[in-house]
Amino acid sequence: MRHLLLLPIIALVVACSDYQTARRAYEVGRFGEALEILERLAREGDSRAQYEVALMYLQGIGTPINPTLGGQWMLTAANNGNATAMVEVGGRFENGVNAEKNVILAFTWYRRAALTGDPIGRYKYALMYESGEGIPQDLPRAYAWYRLAESTAGKIAAQRVWQKMTPADREQADRLHDILKNNPEA
């Protein structure tokens, strides 16, 4: 029985070891070797590997450029919880890169990344609320999410939005920030 309990732990250690092996191969320019290991890990469900494989296909590193395959791996990584991939997918929909431009899908992917706590996802989500492109503009919500991004860019953007708001909006923005800090899905 103890051996059965150890199997998942052993599998995790081996997967981490394989990922590090792939990263080392990549860092020294053995891209084909890295891609081979990363693709195996990606097929096994490792979202970090799925993201890396996507980038390799999208940029033609260790393989010919293949935007279709790269996009599929990016979407798989995003659907498996990789926040960086979620932001990337959002950006592709926002800008129409290897996808039809769709600000609602961009907004949706930025929101998913924001809810994971990803600072870039939070910033991009706030930016969409600030611009109001494709969604209703909501400066108090933009301000709150910029603050939650906890980055220098987020702080600067929050200050910019603060200047645009009325005193009532500012009060609402501060309340909203406090609420979102404890419950980002509010």
Phi, psi and omega in degrees: 000319180299324180297324179294327179288332182279338183304313179297325179292316179298316179299320179294316179297317179296316180298318179296319179296316178297320179298315179296322177299316178297317180298317179297317178300317179299314184297333179260010174088010177268071189292322179298315178297316180299314181299319180299314180292315182296322178296321177297314179296322179297316178297332179279356175104007179285112185291332175295315180294321178300318179295315181296318178298317178303311180298320181296318177289321181292328183256355180069042179259112181079005183196157173297151177300132179216088183298330180293308180295319178299317178296321178296316179294323179296315179295322177297314179299317180297315179294339178264015171095006179282108185297323179297320177293324178300316178297317179299314179297317177302316179296323179294319176289322181297321186255359180068037179262116183055024178198156175290137180300129181206099185292333178292317177292323176300311179302317181298315180290322177296322179297315179300317179294319180300320182291341175280348184098002182296122183297324179288320176301317179296318179297313182294322177298314178298318181300322179292320176296323180292314185285326183071018179281111178084349177222160177296134177295138180215089184296319177300319179291321177301312180303312182300315181290324175301316179297321179292338179296335177050047176229165177299316179298320179296319179295317179296315180295320178300318178297319179299314180293321179305319181294333182277343189269154173282165176303322178294319177297320180296319178297315178298320181297317179296318178297315181297319178301315180298320179293312183293331177302320182269335182213087183300341182274001182291000000 
